[in-house]
Amino acid sequence: MTEQRREPRRQITKQVDAAMRSWGPKVTEAACAFESRWTRHALRRYDAKLAAQFQAQLERFREAMDTGTSLEIDAEGSRLCRAYALIAAKMAAGGVADDAYLIGRDPKTKLTIAIGVHPFSARRVRELYGADVQWFSPDDLATMIAINARFKMIADVKQVFIGAEIDEVFDVDQA
């Protein structure tokens, strides 16, 4: 292959690489605005047709990222960012409650925790519940229970009494 024929291929590869590097962060930022509040399950409950259209756009973007040209990546990335903005605006206007995290409170200490999968939901939680809210992922909680004997004891009791809730925990060292 001559040098002249290789150069256009290199240029195309550079353009695709640049498009991928550009649209990856943009799509992530757009996704955060939606996923910090809602799951796609909430979107399907709110508007199944809109959810299907969004899913189709998400697939078109993924396909463009896998095998598309730089122009296809640009077009589908732009459309996906607009789709995220649209679904977030519609769900907010529709008063759809956030479902991307769970909130727990201890009435005695006033400790508030949030449990969620996406760390970017933590910013949303702090906007709503204040700077003192503590953020945990399910993996954080599993690790805490696994390595702490007191938590492990509580988990063992909850294993036997499925669905039981913790009302109060006594300090066995001081009892």
C-alpha positions as CSV (number, residue, x, y, z in Angstrom):
1,M,0.0,0.0,0.0
2,T,1.4,3.4,-0.9
3,E,1.9,6.2,1.6
4,Q,-0.8,8.2,-0.2
5,R,-3.5,5.6,0.4
6,R,-2.6,5.1,4.1
7,E,-2.8,8.8,4.9
8,P,-6.6,9.2,4.3
9,R,-7.2,6.1,6.5
10,R,-5.1,7.6,9.3
11,Q,-7.1,10.9,8.9
12,I,-10.4,9.0,9.1
13,T,-9.2,7.1,12.2
14,K,-8.1,10.4,13.8
15,Q,-11.5,11.9,13.1
16,V,-13.4,9.0,14.6
17,D,-11.1,9.0,17.6
18,A,-11.7,12.7,18.1
19,A,-15.5,12.3,17.8
20,M,-15.5,9.4,20.4
21,R,-13.3,11.4,22.8
22,S,-15.6,14.4,22.4
23,W,-19.0,12.7,22.7
24,G,-18.2,10.2,25.5
25,P,-17.9,13.0,28.2
26,K,-20.8,15.0,26.7
27,V,-23.1,12.0,26.8
28,T,-22.0,11.1,30.3
29,E,-22.7,14.7,31.5
30,A,-26.2,14.6,29.9
31,A,-26.9,11.1,31.4
32,C,-25.9,12.4,34.9
33,A,-28.6,15.0,34.8
34,F,-31.2,12.3,34.3
35,E,-29.7,9.4,36.2
36,S,-28.9,11.4,39.3
37,R,-32.7,11.5,39.8
38,W,-34.4,8.7,37.9
39,T,-33.9,5.2,36.6
40,R,-35.0,4.0,33.2
41,H,-37.7,2.0,35.0
42,A,-39.2,5.2,36.2
43,L,-39.2,6.5,32.6
44,R,-41.0,3.4,31.4
45,R,-43.6,3.8,34.1
46,Y,-44.0,7.5,33.2
47,D,-44.2,7.1,29.4
48,A,-43.5,3.8,27.8
49,K,-43.4,5.2,24.2
50,L,-40.9,7.9,25.2
51,A,-38.8,5.2,26.9
52,A,-38.8,3.1,23.8
53,Q,-37.8,6.0,21.7
54,F,-35.0,6.9,24.1
55,Q,-33.8,3.3,24.1
56,A,-33.6,3.3,20.3
57,Q,-31.6,6.5,20.4
58,L,-29.2,5.0,23.0
59,E,-28.7,2.0,20.7
60,R,-28.1,4.2,17.7
61,F,-25.4,6.1,19.6
62,R,-23.8,2.9,20.9
63,E,-23.7,1.5,17.3
64,A,-22.2,4.7,16.0
65,M,-19.5,4.5,18.7
66,D,-18.8,0.9,17.8
67,T,-18.7,1.1,14.0
68,G,-19.7,4.6,12.8
69,T,-18.0,7.4,11.1
70,S,-17.1,10.6,12.9
71,L,-20.1,12.3,11.3
72,E,-22.4,9.5,12.6
73,I,-20.9,9.7,16.1
74,D,-21.4,13.5,16.1
75,A,-25.0,13.2,14.9
76,E,-26.1,10.4,17.3
77,G,-24.2,11.9,20.2
78,S,-26.0,15.2,19.7
79,R,-29.3,13.4,19.4
80,L,-28.7,11.4,22.6
81,C,-27.8,14.5,24.6
82,R,-31.0,16.2,23.4
83,A,-32.9,13.0,24.3
84,Y,-31.5,13.0,27.8
85,A,-32.5,16.7,28.3
86,L,-36.0,16.0,26.9
87,I,-36.7,13.1,29.2
88,A,-35.3,14.9,32.2
89,A,-37.4,18.0,31.5
90,K,-40.6,15.9,30.9
91,M,-40.2,13.9,34.0
92,A,-39.5,17.0,36.1
93,A,-42.5,18.8,34.7
94,G,-44.6,15.7,35.2
95,G,-43.6,15.7,38.9
96,V,-42.1,12.2,38.7
97,A,-40.5,11.4,42.1
98,D,-36.8,10.6,42.2
99,D,-36.1,6.9,42.3
100,A,-32.4,6.7,41.7
101,Y,-31.6,6.5,45.5
102,L,-33.2,5.6,48.8
103,I,-33.2,7.8,51.9
104,G,-32.9,6.5,55.4
105,R,-33.1,8.5,58.7
106,D,-32.4,7.6,62.3
107,P,-34.9,9.5,64.4
108,K,-32.7,9.7,67.5
109,T,-29.5,11.0,66.0
110,K,-31.1,12.7,63.0
111,L,-28.5,10.9,60.8
112,T,-29.6,10.9,57.2
113,I,-28.1,8.4,54.7
114,A,-28.7,8.0,51.0
115,I,-28.2,4.7,49.2
116,G,-27.7,4.6,45.5
117,V,-25.9,3.1,42.6
118,H,-24.7,6.2,40.8
119,P,-22.4,8.5,42.8
120,F,-23.5,11.5,40.9
121,S,-26.9,11.2,42.6
122,A,-25.1,12.3,45.8
123,R,-25.1,15.9,44.5
124,R,-28.9,15.7,44.0
125,V,-29.3,14.2,47.5
126,R,-27.3,17.0,49.1
127,E,-29.4,19.6,47.3
128,L,-32.5,18.1,48.7
129,Y,-31.4,16.9,52.2
130,G,-28.4,19.1,53.1
131,A,-24.7,18.8,53.3
132,D,-24.7,16.4,56.2
133,V,-26.4,13.5,54.3
134,Q,-24.1,10.5,54.0
135,W,-23.8,8.7,50.7
136,F,-23.4,4.9,50.5
137,S,-23.5,2.5,47.6
138,P,-24.9,-1.0,48.2
139,D,-21.3,-2.3,48.0
140,D,-20.3,0.1,50.7
141,L,-23.0,-1.3,53.0
142,A,-22.1,-4.9,52.2
143,T,-18.4,-4.3,53.0
144,M,-19.3,-2.5,56.3
145,I,-21.5,-5.5,57.3
146,A,-18.9,-8.0,56.3
147,I,-16.1,-6.5,58.3
148,N,-17.9,-5.2,61.4
149,A,-18.9,-7.8,63.9
150,R,-21.7,-5.7,65.3
151,F,-23.2,-5.1,61.9
152,K,-22.7,-8.8,61.1
153,M,-24.7,-9.8,64.2
154,I,-27.6,-7.6,63.1
155,A,-27.4,-9.0,59.6
156,D,-27.6,-12.5,61.0
157,V,-30.7,-11.6,63.0
158,K,-32.3,-10.1,59.9
159,Q,-31.4,-13.2,58.0
160,V,-33.6,-15.2,60.4
161,F,-36.3,-12.6,60.7
162,I,-36.7,-11.6,57.1
163,G,-38.4,-8.2,56.8
164,A,-37.6,-7.2,60.4
165,E,-36.8,-3.5,61.0
166,I,-34.3,-2.1,63.4
167,D,-36.0,0.1,66.0
168,E,-33.1,0.3,68.5
169,V,-29.7,-1.3,69.0
170,F,-28.3,-1.7,72.5
171,D,-24.6,-1.5,73.1
172,V,-23.8,-5.0,74.5
173,D,-20.6,-3.7,76.0
174,Q,-22.4,-1.2,78.2
175,A,-25.6,-3.3,79.0
